[in-house]
């Protein structure tokens, strides 16, 4: 099974080797037919601490690195 790749914006880089990425998805509401925005935060592994708040990054699924980290930063 291929690994999922998501695109989002870095909202926090305060932790060592970790960035928090806000991923927003848009979909049409089934009944109202209105475009709805929903967002979710993921914690991703950033080994060199290269990404800062506001950067647009792509993250990919990986094996669990810690209690909350299951994603790794692929590219900016």
Residue, then its C-alpha position, 0 to 999 in steps of 0.5 A: x500500500x502506498x504511503x499517504x502524502x499531505x501538504x500543509x503549513x508549519x504552525x510550530x517549530x518549537x520542539x527539537x526535530x519536530x514540526x507541527x503541520x496544519x493540513x486543510x482539506x476542502x469538500x462539498x457538504x453532501x446536503x448543503x452543497x456548500x464547500x466546507x473547510x476542515x483542518x487537522x494538525x499533524x506532528x512530523x519529524x524534521x531531523x535537521x530543524x530546517x523548516x520554520x513557522x509559515x513554511x509550506x511542506x509535504x509530509x509522508x506517513x512513516x513508522x512511529x517515531x515517538x508517541x505522537x509522531x507518525x509523519x516525516x517531512x519530505x520536501x518544502 
